[in-house]
């Protein structure tokens, strides 16, 4: 059986920062456990920092029992983290994303006013059908559509393609991934 070897020959192991980001809209499952354990192992092996950030902005779907279950399962799995809430009450009082919603909206508005965002009416299916490489072709970039219309995606305006290195912890730099921002979500292609 092959043994996974994670090299510590990175330029700055202390710069490794990751997070566990469960959503309290459903109970954790085996896939979450696997992902959390793998993330925890990599971060600890590389002397990095691990944050617990509970994604709770979808308030109507927040389930108090599922929020409590996150902490029960992390304890059962034996996974610690460096920053984040220590329990459901601590989360709701100090860490809930809804506590900073005004700050998020203010920052988003500042970015929009700077001209770095534009509204787009294209669905993913529509733009993928027009694209040869799977990337958004900029169909709505200059249309000046209303951001507040239902179904509008907010896209990030960039004169050059955003292509951060795709760096694998084992293989190193393996290529490039293009990123587009749509509807507040980050889609790697």
C-alpha positions in Angstrom: 0.0 0.0 0.0 1.3 3.4 -0.9 1.9 5.9 1.9 0.8 9.5 1.3 3.8 11.8 1.9 3.2 15.5 2.4 6.4 17.4 1.9 7.3 20.2 4.3 9.4 21.7 1.6 7.0 24.6 1.0 8.4 28.1 1.0 6.4 29.1 4.2 4.5 26.4 6.0 3.3 29.0 8.5 1.4 30.6 5.7 -0.9 27.6 5.3 -4.4 28.7 6.5 -7.5 26.7 6.0 -11.0 26.4 7.4 -13.7 24.0 8.2 -16.9 25.6 6.9 -20.0 23.6 7.8 -23.5 24.8 7.0 -26.1 24.4 9.8 -28.9 23.6 7.5 -28.5 19.9 7.7 -26.6 17.3 9.7 -23.0 16.5 8.9 -22.4 13.4 6.9 -19.6 11.0 6.0 -18.4 13.3 3.2 -18.1 16.2 5.7 -16.2 14.0 8.1 -13.7 12.9 5.5 -13.2 16.5 4.2 -12.7 17.8 7.8 -10.3 15.1 8.7 -8.2 15.5 5.6 -8.1 19.3 6.0 -7.2 19.0 9.7 -4.4 16.5 8.9 -2.9 18.7 6.1 -3.0 21.9 8.2 -1.6 20.3 11.3 1.2 18.5 9.3 2.2 21.8 7.7 2.0 23.7 11.0 -0.7 25.9 9.6 -3.8 27.6 11.1 -7.2 26.2 11.0 -10.4 28.2 11.4 -14.0 27.1 12.1 -16.3 29.3 10.0 -19.9 28.3 10.1 -21.7 29.4 6.9 -25.0 30.6 8.3 -26.0 33.5 6.0 -29.1 31.5 4.8 -31.1 32.4 7.9 -34.3 30.6 6.9 -32.5 27.3 6.6 -30.5 27.6 9.9 -31.4 24.7 12.1 -30.4 25.0 15.8 -30.1 21.2 16.2 -27.7 21.1 13.2 -25.7 23.9 14.6 -25.3 22.0 17.9 -24.4 18.9 16.0 -21.5 20.6 14.3 -19.7 20.9 17.7 -20.7 17.4 18.8 -19.3 15.9 15.7 -16.1 17.9 15.7 -15.5 16.8 19.3 -16.3 13.2 18.5 -13.9 13.3 15.5 -11.2 14.8 17.8 -10.6 17.8 15.6 -9.4 21.0 17.1 -9.1 24.4 15.4 -7.3 27.6 16.1 -10.0 30.2 15.9 -13.8 30.1 15.8 -16.7 29.6 18.1 -16.4 27.2 21.0 -20.1 26.2 20.9 -23.5 27.1 19.5 -24.1 30.0 21.9 -20.6 31.5 21.3 -21.2 31.2 17.5 -24.6 33.0 17.7 -23.2 35.8 19.9 -19.8 36.4 18.4 -19.2 34.5 15.1 -22.4 34.4 13.2 -22.0 35.8 9.7 -25.3 37.6 10.1 -23.7 39.8 12.8 -21.5 41.3 10.1 -24.1 41.4 7.3 -24.1 45.2 7.2 -20.3 45.2 6.8 -20.5 42.7 4.0 -23.2 44.7 2.2 -21.2 47.9 2.6 -18.1 46.3 1.2 -20.0 44.8 -1.7 -21.6 48.2 -2.4 -18.2 49.9 -2.4 -16.9 47.3 -4.9 -20.0 47.8 -7.1 -19.6 51.6 -7.0 -16.0 51.3 -8.0 -17.1 49.7 -11.3 -15.5 46.3 -10.5 -18.9 44.5 -10.6 -21.5 44.3 -13.3 -24.9 42.7 -13.5 -25.3 39.7 -15.8 -28.5 38.0 -16.9 -26.8 34.9 -18.3 -27.4 31.5 -16.7 -24.5 29.2 -16.3 -26.1 27.0 -19.0 -26.3 30.0 -21.4 -22.8 31.2 -21.0 -21.3 27.7 -21.1 -23.1 27.1 -24.5 -21.4 30.3 -25.9 -17.9 29.5 -24.4 -15.2 27.3 -26.0 -13.2 26.9 -22.8 -16.0 26.9 -20.2 -15.3 30.4 -19.0 -17.8 33.3 -19.0 -17.4 35.2 -22.3 -18.4 38.6 -21.0 -21.7 38.8 -22.7 -23.3 41.3 -20.3 -20.1 43.2 -19.4 -21.0 46.4 -21.2 -24.9 46.1 -21.1 -25.3 48.2 -17.8 -28.0 45.9 -16.5 -29.8 46.7 -13.3 -28.2 44.9 -10.3 -31.6 44.7 -8.5 -33.5 42.8 -11.2 -34.4 39.3 -10.1 -32.1 36.6 -11.3 -29.1 38.9 -11.9 -25.7 37.5 -11.2 -23.0 40.0 -10.0 -19.8 39.4 -11.9 -16.3 40.7 -11.2 -15.0 43.0 -13.9 -11.4 42.3 -14.7 -9.4 43.5 -17.7 -7.3 40.3 -17.5 -8.3 36.8 -16.7 -8.0 36.0 -13.0 -5.8 32.9 -12.9 -4.3 32.1 -9.6 -1.8 29.2 -9.5 -3.3 25.8 -8.9 -0.8 24.6 -6.4 -1.1 21.1 -5.2 0.5 20.4 -1.8 2.1 17.2 -3.1 2.8 18.0 -6.8 3.4 21.7 -6.6 2.2 24.1 -9.3 0.1 22.0 -11.6 -1.5 24.5 -13.8 -3.9 27.4 -13.6 -7.5 27.8 -12.7 -9.7 30.5 -14.0 -12.2 32.1 -11.5 -15.4 33.9 -12.1 -17.7 35.4 -9.5 -21.4 34.9 -9.9 -24.2 35.6 -7.6 -21.9 36.0 -4.7 -20.3 32.6 -5.3 -16.8 31.8 -6.5 -16.8 29.3 -9.4 -13.5 27.7 -10.4 -13.4 26.3 -13.9 
